[in-house]
Amino acid sequence: MHPYSHAELYAETHEVTNQVPDLKGVNLYRADLPLQEWLHRFGGSWADPDLAAFGQLTGDPLMHAGFLANENKPVFKSHDRFGNRVDIVEFHPAYHQLMSAGIAQGITSAPWTDPRPGAHVARAASMYLHNQIESGTCCPMTMTYACIPTLRLQLDLAEVWLPKILSRQYDPRNLPIEQKTGATIGMAMTEKQGGTDLRSNSTRAYPVSIGGPGQAYELVGHKWFCSAPMCDAFLTLAQTEKGLSCFLLPRHRPDGSRNQFYIQRLKNKLGNWANASSEVEYRGALAWMVGEEGRGIPTIIEMVSLTRFDCMIGSSSLMRQGLTQATHHCANRSVGGRLLAEQPLMQNVLADLALESEAALALTMRMGKAIDASHDEHEKKFARLVTAIGKYWICKRAPGMINEAQECLGGAGYVEESIMPRLYREAPVNSIWEGSGNVQCLDVLRALSKEPGVLEVLFSELGDGHGDAHLARHIEQIKTDFRDTDDIQYRARQLTEDVAVALQAKLLIEAGNQVVSDAFITSRLAGHGRAYGTLPRGTDVAALVARASSTSYISGPT
């Protein structure tokens, strides 16, 4: 016998079995029944065909592009090969592919160019799909979308910039605005010494000739966080003689030369790898004042509100993609001779994750409706309050929920070949960006104490519990807690959480799916377990899991 015959015979030690098929080819919109229902509920039905097409695109090929964009991080080039300072950030082609697709979808522009009823709801659905495949590109798209109300305060600047900002063409070329087919806008607000305390900013603005709104200034200072530094212009804050003011700072001067805008370094972040976040200096950078001098924060406040809304969308969408991965894995992976999805304890976990995901989506889409109807005083006050509530609660819930979804995959969910580690790294950023949890909760108190009618709008929205005894008692307790103003700042997180869960429960009841609303209320308001997978007896977990995983739109065995 040949001495190597056994080695040749057993070169293949095993047959690969019980592996989950790739989730390639999923239509992220058609596979998401809750998204379709909440879109329709809040006025976005007309966008269904467009979202179905985008859902197919995000499932494949854009899902693959998301992996490539994160595996190939942006690279900062301070100088060219001749020694000239250039301050360029280079991106992988996949990043540009993702940006092009998102801008073409209207994520940066659609509600402003076609402001029909449900426009912000439909746009939220597009962002919800895009963010599931790659969150880094969502940062510049969010800022570009959110800058419109601020720029409209300065009509002379808006006339030049808005046609390019509202274009559905992505143009990454580093050129003056006049030569571009489309433009993106970034933000540079925070500084080392202050962080979210913007009033402590030290950057100074000096008028080139006369000062005031729409006039040119030279800015000198630094910014600790400048997101997406290859944008065409940045909304930024600087001090003038009258106080903190808002400015539009382009990358190029009117004569076509580069502005005195210098990137110091890119941030080495926990996640959000495809997006370049940077530290920058202004060394006499030319910028134009937007809005009233000394009123910089009120000028940008609506932009901040819209970016916080996108934090809600972003965290909700990360939770949804984590849920999609978990349900798909469990529907195709056997343990002990049975599919994981058929095992009672795993059904409890998956159903609980599905409840968390849908509750986050419901509150997010309700916020979209409020933005669409901002001309209505009730909706305007609702948005003022719930932007902070939703941003706090949904962004806080995302990391733990995604970790639980990751656990459903076992060790496979901890390996970088899966999207799960990326989702987990991404999850904390939305709770930090645009004001951390304490900032949001204190803003809730500020809105309730300083803006007449906001508290009344909240309790009008909550109603009397819609016939549910648990919710009715919870609402009455919230009223009692708000009447007690002793140490209210100390209790601000608990108050915000209680309101958030009440709003989610109310929305789920109104939607009419009793399986969903009963399970949410009994698990969140009736004193059941603290970890996911502790739903009470009698919960129709099979129905909840089936609702969350429309397998007919997912490739592979069902």
N, C-alpha and C positions, 0 to 999 in steps of 0.2 A: 504494500500500500504506500502511496505517495506520502512522505512525511508531513506535507502541509494540507492533506485532504480534509482534516477536521477543521482547520482554520478556514479553509475555503467554504466548507459546508455551513459553518456557523458565522460567517462574516456578517450576515444580517441577523442580529440577535432577536429581533422582535418585529412584529407587524404593528404599525401605528394605528391605534383604534381609540375610540372614545374622545376624540378631539373635536372641538367646536369649530364649525366652518366659519370662514371669514365673513364679516358683516358687509361685504362688498356688494354694491348694487342696491342698497336700501334707499327707498324714497323717504327722506326724513320727515316730509310733510304728510304723505299718505299713511305712513306708519304711526302717526301721532293723532289718534282720535281726539284726545282732550284739546290739543291745539286747534284742530278744525272746529270743534264745538265752541270754544271760547272766542275764536275769531268771528264766527257767525253771530254769536250772542252779542258782541259789542260792535257790530256794524261793519265788519270787514268781509262779508260774503263775496262781494264783487271781486276780491283779490284771489279767490280760490284757484282759478286756472293758472295764474301766474305763479302762485306759491307752490302748486304741484310741480310745475316745471323746474322751479328753483330747488325744490326738495329733491328731485332726481339728480340735479347737478351737484348739490352738496353731498349727496350720498356717494357719488363717484362721477367725475374724477377729482372733485375738490377735496374730498376726504384725504386722498393720497397727497395732494398738494400741502395740506395742513401738516402732515408728518414731515415732508421735505423742508418746509419753512422753519420748523422747529429744530430739525436736525442740523440745519445750516444757519447759524445765528448771524445777525447783521454784524458787519465789520466796519469800524471807524477808520477812515483814512484822513489824517490831519494834513498831510502834504502830498503833492504829486512827486513824480520821480525827479523833477528839476529843482525841488526845494520850495515850491510855491505853496503857501497855505491855502487849502481848498475846503476843508471841513465837510467831507463827504461821508455818508454812510451807505455802504453797499449791501444789497439784499440778494438773496437767492431768487432765481426766476419764479419759483413757486409763490413767493410773497407777492410778487407783482401780479401773478395769475389770480390770486385770491382777492387782492385789492381791485383788480379790474372787474371781476365777477360781482363783488359786492356793490361797487359804485354803479355798474350797469343795472343791477337789480333795483337801484333807487334807495339804498340804505342811507345814503348821505343827503338825498334830495327830495324823494317822492312826496312827503307830506307838504312840502313848501311849493312844489311846482304843480301838484294836483291835490289841493286841499279839500277833497270831497269828504263827506261823513265817513268815519272809520279809517281815515288816512294814516293816523299815527298808530292805530291798532294793527293795520296791515303791515306797516313798516316795522313794528315790533315783532311781528311774526317772521318777517324776512331776517331781521337781526337774530332772532331766536334760532333760526336754522343755521345761519352763517357762524354764529358763535360756537355751535356744537362741533364744528370741524376745525376752527382755528380762532382763538381769541385775540391774538396779538394784532391782527389786522383790524379788529373791531375798534381798537383804541383811536387811530386816526379817523376812522369813519364816524365814530361817535362824536368826536370834536368838530368835525366838518358839518355834521348834521346839526349839532347843538349851537353853533356859532351864529346861525341865521338871525334869531331875534336880537342879539346884541349888535350885529352889523347893521341891521335895519334902523337902529337908533341914529346912525350917521349916514345920511342918504348920499352924500358925495362919495364916500368910500364904498358904500353898497353898490353904487352905479358901476364902479370899476370891477369890484370883486365878485359880486353875486352871480353874474352870468357864468363865470368859470367855476365857482363853488357848486352851483346847481347843475352843472353839466353831468351827464352820465358817462363821460369819457374819462378814464384814468390816464393821467399824463405824468409819469414819474420823472421827466426830464428836469434838470436843474437849470431853469431858464426864468427870465423875468415874466411877470404875469401876462403881459401883452402878447407873448409868444406861445402861451400855453393853450391847450384845448380843454383843460380841466384843472382844478386846483383843490388842494386839501389844506386844512387849517389845524394847527396845533395849539397847545396851551403851555404857558410858562408862568406859573403863579408863585409857587412856594420857594422860600429861601432857607438857607441853613439854620438861621437863628430863630425862625418862627414856625416853620411847617404850616399847619392850618391856621395859625394866627397871622393872617395876611396883613393886618394893620401894622405889624412890626417890620414889614419889608423895608429894605434900605436902598434899593435901586432908585436912582434919581433920574428925573426927566428935565431936560433943559430946552426951552423953546428956541427954534432956529431963528424965528423973527417974532411975529406976534404969537401969543399963545391962545389956547382955547380949543373947543371941539372942532375936529377936522383939520387942525393945524399940525405942522411937522415939529417934532422934538428929537433931540438926541438923548439916548438912554445910556446910562453908565451903571453897571452893577452885575449881579450874578443871579442865577436861578438854580436851585438845588434839584428840581425835577422839571425837565422839559420833555414832554412825551412826543415821540415821532418827530425828531429834529430835521427830517428831510421834507417836512411840509413846506408849502409855499409861503405861508405867513403864520404868525402866532399872535394870539390875544394874550397880553401880558399886563402886569401892573407895575406902576412906578410912582414915586412920590414927586409931587410938584409943590409949589408954594401953597396951594389950597388943599393939599392932602393926596391920598392915594387915588390914582386915576388909571383909567383903562386905555390901552394903546393897541393898535394893529402894527406889528413889526414884520415886514416882508423880508425874505432872504435876499432880495435884490433891491438896489436903489433905482430911482427913476431913470438914471442914465445907463442902466444895465449892469453896472458893476456890482460886485458882491457887497452885501451889507456887513457892518462890523459886528457880526454875530459869530461867536467862536464856541465850538463844542470842546469841552475840556476832557470828557471821557463818557463812555457808555456805562450805565449801571449794570452790575452783575447781579441779576435778579433771581429769586427763587423760581419763578415761572414766567409766563408771558414772554417767552424767549424770542419769538419771531418779531416782536415789536422792539424798536430801539428806544430806550429811555435814557436821557442824558443830563449832564450838568453843563450849563452854558454861561458864557460871559457876554455882556454888552459893553463894547468899548467905543461909545459914541454911535451906537446903532440908531439908524433913522427909523422913526415910528410916527404914527399919526394918532392923535387922541380920538377916542371913541366915546361919545356921550359927554356928560357934564363933568367939568374939572372938579376933582376932589370927591367924586361919587363913583369911584372905580368898582367897589363891591356891588352896589345896587345895579350898575351897568351890566355886570357879568352874571347877575344872580339867576336870570332865566336860563342862561347857558349852563350854569352849575346844576340847576334843577333838571335839565334834560340829560345831562351826563349822569346824574344820580339815577334817573329813570333807566338809563342804559345799564347801570350796575344791576338793577333789578332784573332786567332782561338777561344780562350776562350770567348771573348766578342761577336763574331759573333754567336757562338753557344748558348750563353745565350739569345741573342735576338731572335734566331730561336725558342727556347723552349717557350719563352714568347709569341711569335706570335702563335705558335701551341696551347697553352692553350687558348689564346684569341679567335682564330677562332673557336676552338671546342666549347667553351662556347657559343659564339654568334650563332652558328649553332643549338644549342639545347635549348636555353633559350628564352622564349617569354616575351615581354613587350607590354601591350596594345593590346594583341591578335595577335601580329605578332612576328615572330622570329627576334631577334636582327640583325642577319646577312642579313635580307631583308630590313632593315630600312636605308634610304639613308645616314644619318649622320654617323651611325655606319659603313656602307660600306666605307665611306670616311676615317674614322679612320683606319680601318683594312687594306685597300689598301695602305695607307700611311706607316703603320708599315711594310707591306710586301715589299714595295720598299726599306725601310731602311735596312731590313734584307738581301735582295738579294744583294744590293749594297755592304754591308759589306762582304758578302760571296764571291762576285766576286773579290774584291780586295785581299782578303785573299788567294783565290785559285790561283790568278795570282802571288802572292808572292811565293806560293809553286812551281809553274812552274819555276820561276827565280832561286830558290834554286836547283831544279832538273838540270837546265842548267847552273850551276855556272861556268863551264869551258868556257862559252861564255862571252866575255868581256862586251857586251851590257847588258846581264842578270846580270852579277856580279855587274855592276854599278847601274843597276836598283834596285837590292836587297839592295845594300848599302844605297840608298836613301829612298826607299819605306818602308823598315823595320820601320824606324822612323816615316814616314808619316802615315802609316797604323796603327802603334801602338798608335800614338796620336789620330787619328781621330775616329777609330772604338771603341777604349776603352772609348773615351769621349762620344760617342753617346749612348752607351749601357745603362747607368742608366736611362736617360730620356725616352728612347724607352721602356724599361722594365716597368717603372712606368706607361706609357700610356697603355701598354698591361694589366697591373695589374688593371687599372681603368676599363677596359672593363668587368672585372668580378665583379665590384662593391665591396661590403663589403666582399664577398667570397674570393676575391683576396688578402685581408689583413689578412686573418686568416691562422694560421700555418698549418692547415690540407691540404692546397693547397701548391703547389711548388712555387707559386709566391713570397711570402715573402723571401724564400731562394734565388731565382734568384735576387731579388732586393738587398739583403744584399751582394750577391756575385759580383754584377755588378761593384762596384768601385775598386775592388782589382787590376784588370788588368791595370787600368790607373795609379796606384801607383807603383805596383811591377815592377822592372827592369827599373826604371826611370820614374818620373812623367811627366806631359804634357810639362812643360817648358824644361826639359832635352831633350825630344824628338824633340821639335821645334828648340832648339839650335843645336842639332845634325844634323838636316836638313840643317841649315845654314853652319855648319862645313863641311858637305859632299860637298855642292855646292861650297864652297870657297876654300877648300884644296885638293880636289880630281879631277884632270883633267878629263874632259869629262862627268862628272855626269850631269851637266845642259843640255848638248847637248843630252844625252841619254833621259832625261826627256821630252824635247820638240820633240824629234824623236818619242817617245812613244805616246805622246799626239796627234801628227799630226796636221791637220788643222781644226779639228772639224767634220770630216766625213760628211760634207754636212749640219750639223745642225748649224744654225745661232747663236743660244744662246751659244752653246759650243764654236764656233769659236771666238766670242767676248770675252768670258770668258778666253780663252787661250791667246788671245792677251793682255788682261789686266794683266794676270800673267806675261807675258814677260815684260811689262812695269814696273810692280811692282818690278821685280827682277833687272831691270836696275837701279832703284833708290835705292842706298845703304844707303841713309840717314836714321837714326834711324831704321835700318832693324831688329835689335834685338827686338825693341819695337813692330814691326809688325810681328814677327815671327809666332805667332799663326794664324793670318789672312792669311798669305802666305801659311802656311801648310794646313790649311782648304781648301783654294781655290784649291790647287794642288790635295788634296785628292778627292774632289768632281769632279774635272775635270777628274781624272783617273777613278773614278767610272762611270761617264757618258760615257766616251769613251769605257770602257769595255762592258757596257750594250748595246751601239749601235752596237758594233762588234758582240755581241751574236745574234743579228738579231730579237729579239722580240720587235717590234716597240711599242707595248702597254706599255711594261715595260720602255723602254728607253725614249719614249716621256713623259710619266708621271713623270719619275725621273727628266728629264731636265727642264720641265716646272715648276715643284714644287721647285726644288733646285736652278735653275739658272735664272728664269724669274721673281723673285720678288714676289712670292706668300707667303702665311701665314707662321708664325713662329712656331706655335704649330702643332702637328700631327692632321690630319683630316681636313686640309685646301687645299686639292688638287683642282685644278681649274676645272671649268665646262668643260664638254666634256671628262673627264678622264673615261676610261672604268674600273670603280672600281669593277664591278662584275667579270670581267676577272682576275683582279689582285688578288682578294680574292680567287677565284677558284684555281688559280695557286698556291697560298700559302697553301691551305688546301685540300690535296688529301684525301678526306673523305673515299674513298673506302678502305683505309688502316687503318682506325680508327674505333674502336669498338663503338657500340651505334648507335642511329638513325642518318640518314643523312638528 
